[in-house]
């Protein structure tokens, strides 16, 4: 039931904080020392977040409800109340300053980004850009100023970070131009002024004999059973490591032999369909008696409420004798991409199965099922191909029509 003014006024706590719920995500947190804080819990981008709404009695029950309603409207309109608040604070500190525009840009576009992508951009701007350019009016920032900030990042050896920071700043400036806060993007004048850091490719095995040895090693893994199943499942589906470990039983359709990954779990926020080969289904059915009553296919060792950790697969590969320079969990994607191209499959089928970004926005809205029939056949052929490699059979590459 909703709180009353009397309940709030007389709220007390014992030895532990007390949470008094009002409804709609609003609650009063009462500390043992008598402090009373208004909090609003909400979900944004698939993630639970909390917004502070002030302290009682400075903020009355009615005021707290008004703030809650305002925050709920922002969420309904696709904006993160927390980011909107940060943007407003930055604006108060300096009208149309770089930080205000940057936070507004992030609040507008981050709902379409993966959480890891949002975190990287935010940390990059907060750590390397805002301290020096955050309070500067965005329309007055010049190319030499930008270069000085980028050189500062470079000076600590973070060449690739400087390059990406310049790209992010360019996105902010172009947003400012589009919204009438700036006339041009000064980062365009830095073209060629910053070297690109050396791109490191994730380790992967792609030579057939080496792949065959890896597959036999995975089958002989003697550690935790769930981890063993994850290791054997990974090469059959070649999704990203985060997508693999967060696989849920509700996403698996054994009748249709597909795994439907919702958009909020994908890097580019588009839903993804993974056709399941008979070998992949066999692994799932072997797992079902053990983990099928829980949420995750591959739950952690200590608790079934969480998936295996992000280091589990890599740690298992190290236990099997593969160094990080030889093979990683992400390497199953490179392995599949290389061998499927060599087998003659259409590049579009492979790219779609890898869930790589679609540059055309219209096509991206509809491509989650693109080439599904062809990909279904490709995934079964791929699983059969791996079986032949594992058993040492002579493999003749399949030549598919272009």
N, C-alpha and C positions, 0 to 999 in steps of 0.2 A: 504493500500500500504506500501511497505518497506520504512524504513527511509532513509534519505540521510545524508551525513556528515554535510551539511549546516544546516539542521533541528536540528540535534543533537547539533551542535555548538551554535546555536541561541536559544535553548530551554529555555523558561521561564515559570514561574508559577505565578498565581495570589494569592488569599488568601488560595487556597486549592492545595494540591499536584496534579500534572498532570501526567497521564499515557500515554506515547507515544509508541504505539505498532509497532513492526518491523515485526512480523510474526513468526510462529513456536514456540510460547510460550515466545519469547523474547520481552522485553519492557524496556523503559527508564522511571524511576520514577523521576520526577522533583519536588523538594520541593520549598515552597514559599521563602526560604532563599537562593535558588540558587544551592543547592546540587543536583547532578545527579547520580543516582544509576542504574546499569544494573540488571535486575531481569529475571529469567526464571521460568515460571509456567509449571508444569507437573503433571500427574496423575500416582500414583504408588500404587499398591495393592488396587485399588478402592478409593484412597484418594488423594485429591488435595494438592500439595506441591509447595513450592517456594524456589529457589536456588539463592543466591546472586552471581553475576558474577563480582563484582568490581565497581569502580566509574569512571565516565568520568571527565577529559580526560586521566587519567592514563590507562584506558582500552578503546581503540578506538572502533568504531562501528564494524570494521572488527574483532578485537580481541573478542568482545562480541559474534559475530556470530559464530566464531570458537569454543568458549566455549559452546555455545548453542548446536552446532552440536555434540560435544563430549558428552554432557550430554544426548542428544536424542539417541545416539548410545547405551549408557549404559542402558537406559530405554528399548530400543528395545531388548537388550540382557538379560533382566531380572534383572538388578542391579539398586539399588536406588542411583542416583548421590549424594544425601546428605550424605548417609552412606559411600559411596566410598570416598568422600572428608574427612570425619572424620577419616576413616581408614588410609588415606594417611598422614594426619596430625599426627596421633599417630605414624605412622612408621617413619616419619621425626624426631619425638622426641626421638625415640629409635628403632634401627633396630630390627625387629622381637620381639618387646615387646608384653606383654600380651594384652594390649588394642588394638594394631594394629590387632592382630590375631582375637581377640574377635569381633571387628567391622567388619572385613572381613567375619567372620563366620555369623554374623547377616545379613550383606548385601546379602549374598548368600542364606540363608534359610528363612529369614523373609517374602519374598513374599508368602510363603505357610502357614504362620501363621495368625491367627486372629489379628486384630489391638490391642485388649486388651492384648493378649498374648505377642505380640511384646513390648508393652508399659511396662508390668510388668518385663520382662527380662531386657530391657534396663535400667529401673530405678534401678533394683537390682544391676546390674553391675556398673553403673555410681556412685551410692550412696555408695555401700558397698565394691566394689572390686577395681575399678580403682584407687581411692586415695592412696591405699597402694601397689597394685601389678601392676598397669597399665603400668608403665615405666620399669618394670623388664623384662629382656629377658626371654621369655616364657620357653626356654629350661633349665634355671637355677633355676626355682622356685621349692622349695622342699615341701614335705608333712608337715613338722613342720611350715613352713611359711603359708601354706594354713590353717592349724589348728588355728594359731594365729588370722588370719583374721576372721575365722568362730566364734571363741570365742568372738571376739569383737562384732559381730552381736548378739550373744546369750546374751551378758552381758546386753543388753537393753530389754531383754525379748522376742526377736523375734526369737524363737526357730525354727519355721517352715520356716521362711525366710532364716535362716542359712542353713537349710537342702536343700532348693531349690537352694540357691546360690551355694552350693557345687555341686549339680547336673549340673547346668548351666556351672560352671567352668570345670567340667569333660567333657562336650560336647565340650568346646573350646579346651581343651588339646587334646582330641581325634582327633579333626579337625587338630590341629597342627601336630600331629603324622602322620596323613594321607597325609599332604602336605609337610612333611619333615622339619618342624620347631622345633620339639621336639622328644625325643626318647620314652617317656612314659607319662602316666597320673598319677600325684602324688595324685590325689584325691582318687584313688583306695586304697591307704594305709590308708585312713581315715574311711574305712568301720567299723562301730560300734562305732566310736569316737564321733559321733554327734547324739543325740536323735532326734527322729521325733516328731514334735509338735503335739499336740492333734488335730485330724481332726474333724472339726465341721460339722455335717450334716445339710443341710437346712431343716427348719421346714416344715412338711407336714402332712395332715390328711389322714389316710389310713384305719381307722375303718369305715365300711359301714354306720353306723348310723351318725357318724360325717360328713362323706362325703355328705350324704343326707341333713343334716342341712346346710352345706356350699352351696350346689347347690340351695337350697331354698332362702338362704340369697343373693346369687348372682342375682337371678331372681327378688328379691325385692329391689335391689339397687336403690336409689332415686336420685343419683347424675347425672353427665353429661351423656348424652345418648351414646356418643362414648365410654366412659369409661365402661359403663354398658355392651355394646356389646363386648368389649375386655375381660371383666371379664367372660362373658358367653362363649366366643369363646375359651379362654385359656384351660379349661379342655378337650375340644373336640379334640384339636390338640397337646397338651402338648409339644410344642416347647420351646426353651429357651426364657426367657423374651425379650432379645434383638432382636431375630428373630420375635417374635410376634409384637412388637411395630413398627418394620421396614417393616412390610408386605406391599407390593405395589399392586395396582390393576393390573398392567401389569403382575404380577406373577400368577394371579388367572385365571384358565380355568374352567368356570362353565359347559361347554359342556362335558368336560372329568372329571369333579369333582376332580380336583387336584390343589394343590398349589405347584408351583415349585420355591424353594428358591435357588438363584444362589450361587455358591461356596464362593464368597467373603464375604457373610454374615454369613457363617457357621463357627463354631469354628475350624473345621479341614480343612476348605477350599474346601470341597467336596460338589457339588450340592445335594440338598435333595428334595425328593418328599413327600408331605403330602396328602394322599387320603382324600377327604372331604366327610364326612357323610351328609346325607340329613339334619340333624340338623345344621351342620356347614354352609351348603349352604343357609339355611333359614336365618341365621344371616347375611351372606354376602349380600343377596338380600335385607334385611331390612336396611342395611347400605348404599347400593348403591345410593339411591336417595339423601342422605345427603353428602357423601364423594366421590362418584364414579367419579366425574369430576376432582378430585385432584390426587395426587400421592399416598398418603398413605390411607390404610383402616382406620387407627386409628390416624388421625392428632391431633396435639396439640390444646389446647383451644385457645391460643393466635394467632397462625398462622397455616395455612393449609400446609405451606411449610416444616414443621417439624413434626415428629411423636410425640405421647405422650411421656412424659419424662420417664426416667428409674425408677422413683419412683412412677409413677402414679398408677400402679396396687397394689403395696404394700400399698400405702396410702389409696386406696379404701378399701382394706382388713381391715386396721386398723379402718376405718370409720364404717365398718360392725361389729366391735367388736372383730376381731381376732388379737391377739398379734403376734409379730415377732417370738415368741417361738412356736406358734401354726400353722401358715400358712404364706407362702410367694408366690410370683409369680412363683418362681422356683419350689415350692412345688407341682405344678400340675404334674410335670414330675415324681416325686417320687410316688405321689398318683396313677398315671396311671400304672407305672411300677409294684408297689406292687400288685394292684388289678388284673392286667392282668395276672401276674404270678399265682395268686391264682385262676383265672378263667381257668387256664390250657393251655394258649396259648404258642406256641413254643418260647423259649427264643430268638432265632435268629430273629424272626419277631419283637419282642418287642425291642431288641437292635437296629435293623435297623431303626425302627420307631423313636427311641430316638436319632438317628444319633450319636451313640457313635462311637469312633474311631475304625477303622478296622486296626488291627495290621499287617496284611498281605498286603504289598504294592500293589501287583498285584490285589488282590481282591478289594482293596480300590478304584482302578481306575474305577471299573465297578459296584460297589455295590449301586450306587445311586438309581437304579431301582430294586434292589434285593428283591425278595419275594413280589413284588408289588401287585400281585393278592391276595395273602394271607393277606397282610396288609390291602388291601381295605376292605375285609370282616371283619377283626378284628376291624378296625376303626368304621365301621357301628354298629357292635355288641357292641362296647364300648359306643358309643353314646346312643344306645337303653338301655344299662345297666344303664347309668347315669339317663336316663329318668325314669326308673323304681325305682331307688333309690330315686329320687326327689319326686315322687308321693307316695312313701311309699309302693309300691307293693312288694310282697314277691319275692326275687331274688334267682334263682337257678343257681349256678356257672356252666358255660359252660365248658365241658371237651373236649379240642381240641386234635387231634392226635399229638403225639410228632414227 
